[in-house]
Amino acid sequence: MRIAIDGPAGAGKTTLGRALAERFGLRFVNTGLLYRAVAWALQKGYSLSELRLSLDERGRPVVDGHALPKAELQTRELDRLSSEVARRPEVRARLVELQRSLARRGDGGVVMEGRDIGTVVLPDADVKLFVTAAPEERARRRARERPGASFEQMLKELKERDERDRGFGRLVPAADAIVLDTTGKTPEETVEEAVRLVERALRERSPSVEARERGR
Ligand code: C5P
């Protein structure tokens, strides 16, 4: 089973993606970390052509054999730099290909989270969720995760990033995506709602999906 999760920064995609992966016994891939790792590497002087990038078993990006801790990648500076490098077509082409090969790993069961998963990377995913929340709520959540940043700064930076993160099939729900608004919901409530949506989508898509799952 392949679940695609898209939506803007701070909407709750990672928390939800991890929980769904655990619930349904799937691997979890956070594709934003790959864009962050490219931005990190370019800043360190790597060129795109010499950059060797993969993900380890724990979902951490590995650059030239060195795993990059998530804490080092999830900074305000890399929030901005990653969304700038993500506008370069050659970066996107390379990472879309890498993400598709990551999705094929193992038995192919994956929850993949990003901005263009349901539209570009895995257009044939079994279930597509588009997760949103009000900008103010997203900024409040992010301000808690970025020490030193005020709510006002985070709101401004999130809005700028939302603008930069459009194009290339990003931040638009796929025609067959289910939109999930997490405003005012606890992470647990969001997970429960998503589990129900995934189970319903799977029932509606059966028997093809179930037959494929049994065949694995
Ligand atoms: O999800 P996260 O905030 O870590 O992503 C960092 C940046 O990477 C985003 O702001 C976006 O510009 C880019 N991105 C993308 N496509 C994806 C995932 C992330 O363009 N599938």
Residues whose N, C-alpha, C, O or C-beta is under 5 A from the ligand:
A	BS01	C5P	A9 T31 G32 L33 Y35 D79 S82 S83 A86 E113 G114 R115 D116 D165
